[in-house]
Amino acid sequence: MTDPRLDLLNDRPTPRDLRVRLETGRNCECGSDIAIVSRGRGLYAAELACVRCGLHRGWLSDSTLNWISLVMSKFGAPPTPIVLRRRSQTFRASAREQPPDNSGKQ
């Protein structure tokens, strides 16, 4: 049996063969910044391979693949590649900060 996250079920779009634009600050050796989501291996839910030359570009975690699957189940497959970015140091630092209290209570 195949992994249901990566196969077509009930005509619902899935992340398999989805194209993503990698904004990581480095393009593939062939110059492309577009990768395709394919079947993962071992601990990884999915692999990212260059759409032009097929070289390995990265991995997707279970949580990222599940999020993409959820969005696609609600809105369908996107017409253009989705953008994947690396988390920046600024993002990590701000995630630890407490949000301001906007409750209006005094």
N, C-alpha and C positions, 0 to 999 in steps of 0.2 A: 504494500500500500504506500502511496506517495504522501508527502507532507501536504495537508490541506491548505496551508497558508500560501503555497506556491502553485496550486493547480486551479483550473477553472471549476467552480462549483455553482450550479444553478444559474449560469450565465452572469454571475457577478464578476466585476473586474478584480484582478488580483495583481500584486506587485511584480509577478514574473514577467520579464521582458520590458518592464517599465524603464524608461530612459530618465536619467537624473543628470543634472549639471553639478559638477563638483567644484565648489568654490573653496579650495584648500590652499590656494597660493601656488600650486604647482600643477601643470598640465602633464598629460601622458607624454612619453617619449615621442610619439607621433604628432603631438601638438594638440590633440583633442582634449576637451574638458567634459565630454559627455560619456557616461558609463551606462551600462545596462544591468539591471538586477537579475541575477541568476541564482540557481540552487546553491545553498550554503554547504559547508562541510564541518564536521566535528562540532565545536562549540558555537559556530557562527550560523546565524539564521539564513543569511544570503550573502552572496559574493557580488562585488561590483567589478565588472570587466569593461575595458575600453570598447566603445561601440565601433571604433574605426579599426583597431588592430587586435583586439581581444586580450591585451595584457591585463593582468590583475591590477585593480586600482584600490581595493579596500574591501572591508567587510561591513555588514549591517548586523546590529545586535537584534535580539528578539524584541526588545521594547521598541526600537525604531521600526522594524518590519511590521509589528503589530499596529503601531500608530499609522503607518502608511496604509495598511490594509483597512483599518477603520475609516480613515478619510475617504479612501476609494469606494468603500461600500456605501457611504453616504452620498458622495458627490460624483462618483464615476471616475474613470481614468482621465487624467489631465491631458489636454491637447498638446501641451508643450512640456519639456522636461522640468521636473521639480528641482529645486535648488537645495543641495545639501552643503552645509557649512560646518567647519570645525568650530567647536566651542572656543571662544576667546577667553583670555585670562580675565578680561573685564566682566564677561558673562558669569564666570565662575564666582568671582568676588561678589557681584551684585546678587547672586542667588542666595548667598549666605546672609545677606543683610535683611533685616526685618522691614516689611513694607510700612509706609507711614500709616498712622491711625486716622482714617478718614470717616470714622463712624459718627462724628459730630457730638459725641458724649464729652462732657466736661467734668 
